[in-house]
Amino acid sequence: MLVSVEIRGKNTDWSLRESLAELGDLTRAANAEVVARVSQRLDRPSRTYLGKGKLEELQTLIHDEEIDVVVFDDELAPAQQKALEDLLVVKVIDRSTLILDVFAQRARTREGKLQIELAQSEYLLPRLAGQWSHLERLGGGIGTRGPGEAQIETDRRLVRSRISKLKKDLGKVRTQRSEQRQNRISSQAAVVSLVGYTNAGKSALFNRLASGNVTARNQLFSTLDTTTRQLYLPSGEQAVLTDTVGFIHKLPATVVSAFTATLEELEYADLLLHVVDVSHRGAIAHHDVVEGILDDLGLSAIPRILVINKLDRVAESPDEPLTDRAKQLIAMSKHSVVTSAEFGWGLDDLRTEISKVISVDVPEAASA
């Protein structure tokens, strides 16, 4: 069951319906079935997130539909989560937990797995009260408790110790990335990085532009691990292309923090290709979410090209008149190209635009 609250008077580009739809996509990406959706408009979330009457409705649905997990669309405070589980007598998770679960399924490299475990551990730490099942997973048990130490303090000590080790391991990854980055800089190659909302088609575009073999699927977060390949441009400039993790609405702070080593790659990019799925009805909102995250990361000054992708889903050929949504997106960027990574439409135009921006807006990269 999915549950979402809309706060009255709060201005947002995301409707309750759109937010629940995305939560459903995330739930299915975690291999779970959605059997019911519940929403409520409130002045502010209560101690139990929902009002009394809506909670009674949930209890009835849980009984009638034999629901065993309830997913809330916002990050729950530890006290809210515990209160809800006591009232509903089923497993309760929030959007952040769900995103972390999907990430954990998608991670393939050692770096990706380290980043996800760190995010999960940092998320778990303030939520330990009453949760003892994680001890076996973290390696705790007999012999780990200090003299007179309470169980909850033992738990916290174990998790903090694990977090410390994960950060040290990821520190080594950052050092390795720094060395690789220096090699790229010394090779005088401009760095072009793909960014965008999850499932916007970044990996498919990467494979087309750089003859890569990154997994490209119609699913959320199919790519978590940064991949770099040579990018051949018509003007002859040397460049490398990197594919990075996709962003999403309400991305947990723990994920952003854990992916520092990966997101740090964007800081050294000479050009960003911001990929947007023009076929998605929330394309404008997706664009704004990504731009907001880039601003938060201090990357707003890096030149970028808006790549309006998946044209094949709204047109039968690249010569058809552009949709109103595509025109809106074009108006939002200084540089833009309309593409279909699926059919290769617009890729020559994109390569030409990359060359142009690198030579005009990034003179240091082109002449280094």
Legacy VTK file of the C-alpha trace (Angstrom):
# vtk DataFile Version 3.0
C-alpha trace
ASCII
DATASET POLYDATA
POINTS 368 float
0.000 0.000 0.000
1.207 3.496 -0.871
0.424 6.506 1.335
1.016 10.193 0.599
0.189 13.489 2.301
-0.263 16.840 0.590
0.342 19.864 2.806
-2.256 22.591 2.291
-0.826 25.866 1.061
2.534 24.368 0.124
3.582 25.408 -3.379
5.015 22.533 -5.375
5.359 21.470 -8.996
4.439 17.946 -7.947
0.817 16.944 -7.609
-0.258 14.276 -5.151
-1.136 12.036 -8.092
2.291 12.425 -9.733
4.141 11.816 -6.485
2.145 8.649 -5.800
2.675 7.462 -9.381
6.441 7.774 -8.967
6.265 6.038 -5.589
4.468 3.202 -7.370
7.264 2.991 -9.950
9.825 2.830 -7.140
7.832 0.115 -5.369
7.651 -2.004 -8.513
11.384 -1.414 -9.066
11.867 -2.979 -5.621
9.926 -6.044 -6.877
6.833 -5.353 -4.776
3.199 -5.227 -5.883
1.051 -2.150 -5.320
-2.466 -3.121 -4.224
-3.805 0.163 -2.820
-3.132 3.906 -2.746
-4.217 6.266 0.024
-3.762 10.035 0.288
-4.766 12.865 2.595
-4.520 16.653 2.650
-3.372 18.088 5.963
-2.127 21.359 7.413
0.914 19.427 8.609
1.794 15.755 9.235
0.819 14.496 12.696
2.775 12.331 15.135
1.434 9.390 13.179
1.779 11.224 9.827
-1.972 10.821 9.092
-5.214 11.809 10.785
-7.113 9.365 13.012
-9.859 8.650 10.481
-7.384 7.967 7.664
-5.422 5.601 9.914
-8.607 3.641 10.574
-9.123 3.438 6.801
-5.600 2.042 6.464
-6.233 -0.573 9.145
-9.337 -1.752 7.273
-7.501 -1.918 3.937
-4.583 -3.799 5.486
-6.998 -6.392 6.864
-9.183 -6.690 3.750
-6.350 -6.746 1.191
-3.920 -8.749 3.356
-1.277 -6.038 2.983
2.062 -6.690 4.671
4.030 -3.504 3.843
2.943 0.148 3.853
5.137 2.652 1.982
4.953 6.347 2.896
5.863 8.978 0.319
7.912 11.168 2.673
10.792 10.472 5.003
9.327 9.474 8.359
10.825 10.543 11.654
11.916 7.527 13.759
9.090 8.206 16.241
6.523 8.392 13.424
7.673 5.097 11.950
7.510 3.310 15.324
4.069 4.767 16.124
2.733 3.691 12.723
4.067 0.144 13.043
2.499 -0.141 16.502
-0.873 1.020 15.139
-0.901 -0.814 11.809
0.909 -3.986 12.948
2.694 -4.327 9.590
6.071 -3.307 8.247
6.236 0.440 7.584
8.875 2.004 5.325
9.270 5.468 3.848
10.374 6.807 0.469
14.021 7.058 1.548
14.142 3.410 2.634
12.523 2.376 -0.642
15.048 4.333 -2.738
17.914 2.806 -0.756
16.456 -0.662 -1.326
16.280 -0.105 -5.096
19.841 1.241 -5.057
21.001 -1.846 -3.165
19.496 -4.098 -5.851
21.121 -2.125 -8.672
24.656 -1.728 -7.245
27.153 -3.926 -9.072
30.656 -2.633 -8.349
32.425 -2.633 -4.997
32.232 1.165 -4.944
28.490 1.169 -5.563
27.904 -1.396 -2.822
30.047 0.578 -0.367
28.116 3.766 -1.105
24.751 2.104 -0.588
25.782 0.361 2.633
27.047 3.676 3.994
23.761 5.397 3.137
21.750 2.570 4.699
23.867 2.572 7.867
23.606 6.348 8.311
19.861 6.134 7.769
19.567 3.258 10.259
21.540 4.853 13.100
18.778 7.131 14.505
16.192 4.377 13.999
17.751 1.630 16.096
15.362 1.619 19.046
13.422 -1.628 19.019
15.143 -2.953 15.899
17.426 -5.856 16.816
17.256 -7.927 13.620
20.037 -5.895 11.964
22.656 -7.159 14.491
23.260 -10.401 12.648
23.649 -8.523 9.355
26.171 -6.140 10.893
28.211 -8.876 12.525
27.092 -8.278 16.117
26.067 -10.815 18.736
27.725 -12.695 21.585
30.910 -11.043 22.742
30.184 -7.597 21.342
28.527 -6.069 24.394
30.648 -4.083 26.831
30.339 -4.487 30.647
27.040 -3.024 31.748
26.320 -1.606 28.273
22.683 -1.399 27.198
21.668 -3.245 24.035
20.773 -0.043 22.187
24.193 1.449 22.936
25.871 -1.709 21.674
23.881 -1.372 18.471
24.866 2.236 18.019
28.510 1.461 18.652
28.457 -1.315 16.050
26.786 0.858 13.407
29.093 3.824 14.071
32.090 1.513 13.762
30.791 0.192 10.447
30.112 3.727 9.171
33.669 4.734 10.067
35.123 1.783 8.123
32.900 2.437 5.102
33.983 6.078 5.003
37.644 5.046 5.102
37.095 2.593 2.243
35.273 5.222 0.202
38.084 7.648 0.971
40.419 5.264 -0.842
37.989 5.242 -3.775
38.097 9.051 -3.875
41.900 8.924 -3.963
41.809 6.477 -6.878
39.287 8.670 -8.699
41.506 11.693 -8.149
44.456 9.885 -9.719
42.342 8.831 -12.716
41.075 12.393 -13.037
44.609 13.769 -13.096
45.444 11.341 -15.901
42.503 12.670 -17.911
43.555 16.261 -17.277
47.111 15.524 -18.404
45.742 13.942 -21.590
44.192 17.352 -22.459
40.734 15.824 -22.888
37.613 17.811 -22.071
35.300 16.008 -19.636
31.631 15.763 -20.617
29.267 14.326 -17.978
25.714 13.066 -18.405
23.247 14.101 -15.708
19.498 13.821 -15.463
16.440 12.408 -13.776
16.438 8.664 -13.328
15.250 6.767 -16.430
15.687 9.790 -18.701
17.757 7.685 -21.127
21.273 8.720 -20.071
22.781 5.254 -20.390
21.259 4.658 -23.825
22.632 8.017 -24.927
26.036 7.152 -23.436
26.141 3.908 -25.404
25.256 5.716 -28.639
27.759 8.542 -28.200
30.720 6.594 -26.859
30.156 3.025 -28.071
29.763 1.977 -24.455
28.140 -1.056 -22.921
26.366 0.486 -19.941
23.144 -1.271 -18.964
20.279 0.697 -20.508
16.850 -0.433 -19.336
13.458 1.162 -18.958
13.674 1.137 -15.170
14.579 3.470 -12.342
18.249 3.646 -11.360
19.596 1.166 -13.900
22.963 2.942 -13.541
24.615 3.599 -10.170
28.278 3.279 -11.077
30.170 5.963 -12.999
31.535 4.821 -16.368
33.955 6.765 -18.579
34.644 6.317 -22.312
36.355 8.216 -25.124
34.060 10.648 -26.941
34.811 11.334 -30.600
33.709 14.780 -31.822
33.400 16.030 -35.415
35.666 19.020 -34.735
38.528 16.796 -33.595
38.598 17.888 -29.923
39.632 15.270 -27.426
36.914 14.496 -24.904
35.772 11.811 -22.496
32.157 11.053 -21.609
30.999 9.927 -18.154
27.654 8.399 -17.185
26.488 9.004 -13.614
23.697 8.038 -11.224
20.293 9.551 -11.950
18.540 11.986 -9.630
15.005 11.798 -8.276
12.432 13.893 -6.424
13.007 13.825 -2.633
16.441 12.209 -3.015
17.552 11.259 0.530
20.384 13.370 1.939
22.128 10.154 3.012
22.330 9.064 -0.630
23.812 12.377 -1.758
26.333 12.181 1.086
27.282 8.548 0.388
27.706 9.223 -3.339
30.216 12.015 -2.761
32.973 10.116 -4.580
30.722 9.624 -7.620
29.165 13.095 -7.657
32.596 14.650 -7.200
33.243 13.676 -10.827
30.710 16.316 -11.851
32.732 19.060 -10.153
35.546 18.482 -12.638
33.337 18.293 -15.726
33.908 20.884 -18.451
30.399 20.358 -19.807
27.202 18.775 -18.499
24.644 17.084 -20.743
21.349 17.375 -18.872
19.112 14.634 -20.298
15.319 14.982 -20.021
12.665 12.464 -21.078
10.364 14.614 -23.242
7.730 11.854 -23.330
7.165 12.009 -19.563
4.316 14.280 -18.497
6.456 15.421 -15.571
9.403 16.388 -17.796
9.382 20.043 -16.718
9.289 19.097 -13.032
12.054 16.526 -13.614
14.168 19.233 -15.263
13.669 21.527 -12.277
14.545 18.805 -9.748
17.859 18.084 -11.490
18.700 21.773 -11.863
17.941 22.266 -8.156
20.251 19.405 -7.135
23.015 20.721 -9.401
22.642 24.127 -7.748
22.791 22.522 -4.293
26.000 20.752 -5.324
27.514 24.053 -6.441
27.592 23.073 -10.125
25.376 25.786 -11.611
28.313 27.581 -13.277
29.344 24.586 -15.412
28.224 24.989 -19.067
25.487 22.581 -20.076
23.444 21.353 -22.978
19.844 20.309 -22.433
19.314 17.009 -24.263
15.590 16.567 -24.894
15.536 12.787 -25.281
13.049 10.026 -26.185
11.582 11.957 -29.092
10.552 8.638 -30.665
7.892 8.265 -27.957
6.076 11.432 -28.994
6.813 11.525 -32.752
7.010 9.042 -35.602
9.981 10.816 -37.197
12.521 13.500 -36.227
10.986 15.840 -38.826
7.603 16.168 -37.111
6.731 19.514 -35.460
7.895 19.681 -31.846
5.404 19.194 -29.035
4.562 22.070 -26.715
6.510 20.324 -23.932
9.630 20.125 -26.105
9.282 23.823 -26.982
8.962 24.677 -23.279
12.152 22.782 -22.509
14.063 24.405 -25.377
13.096 27.811 -24.011
14.610 26.902 -20.640
18.180 26.436 -21.863
20.835 28.396 -23.738
21.912 25.225 -25.581
19.525 22.374 -26.419
19.275 19.412 -28.800
16.316 17.087 -29.401
17.285 13.397 -29.631
16.171 9.805 -29.620
18.882 7.551 -28.217
16.701 4.596 -29.197
16.782 5.432 -32.937
19.863 7.658 -33.097
17.911 10.795 -34.022
19.720 14.068 -33.426
23.018 12.518 -32.312
25.081 14.235 -35.028
23.522 17.535 -33.977
24.395 16.753 -30.361
28.041 15.976 -31.186
28.259 19.228 -33.146
26.714 21.187 -30.273
29.155 19.592 -27.800
32.067 20.678 -30.006
30.659 24.185 -30.273
30.113 24.633 -26.537
33.515 23.192 -25.666
35.280 25.539 -28.092
33.255 28.645 -27.163
32.232 28.254 -23.511
35.119 26.049 -22.359
38.208 27.490 -24.048
40.528 26.127 -21.340
39.428 22.549 -22.015
39.838 22.855 -25.765
43.302 24.403 -25.605
44.751 22.773 -22.469
LINES 1 369
368 0 1 2 3 4 5 6 7 8 9 10 11 12 13 14 15 16 17 18 19 20 21 22 23 24 25 26 27 28 29 30 31 32 33 34 35 36 37 38 39 40 41 42 43 44 45 46 47 48 49 50 51 52 53 54 55 56 57 58 59 60 61 62 63 64 65 66 67 68 69 70 71 72 73 74 75 76 77 78 79 80 81 82 83 84 85 86 87 88 89 90 91 92 93 94 95 96 97 98 99 100 101 102 103 104 105 106 107 108 109 110 111 112 113 114 115 116 117 118 119 120 121 122 123 124 125 126 127 128 129 130 131 132 133 134 135 136 137 138 139 140 141 142 143 144 145 146 147 148 149 150 151 152 153 154 155 156 157 158 159 160 161 162 163 164 165 166 167 168 169 170 171 172 173 174 175 176 177 178 179 180 181 182 183 184 185 186 187 188 189 190 191 192 193 194 195 196 197 198 199 200 201 202 203 204 205 206 207 208 209 210 211 212 213 214 215 216 217 218 219 220 221 222 223 224 225 226 227 228 229 230 231 232 233 234 235 236 237 238 239 240 241 242 243 244 245 246 247 248 249 250 251 252 253 254 255 256 257 258 259 260 261 262 263 264 265 266 267 268 269 270 271 272 273 274 275 276 277 278 279 280 281 282 283 284 285 286 287 288 289 290 291 292 293 294 295 296 297 298 299 300 301 302 303 304 305 306 307 308 309 310 311 312 313 314 315 316 317 318 319 320 321 322 323 324 325 326 327 328 329 330 331 332 333 334 335 336 337 338 339 340 341 342 343 344 345 346 347 348 349 350 351 352 353 354 355 356 357 358 359 360 361 362 363 364 365 366 367
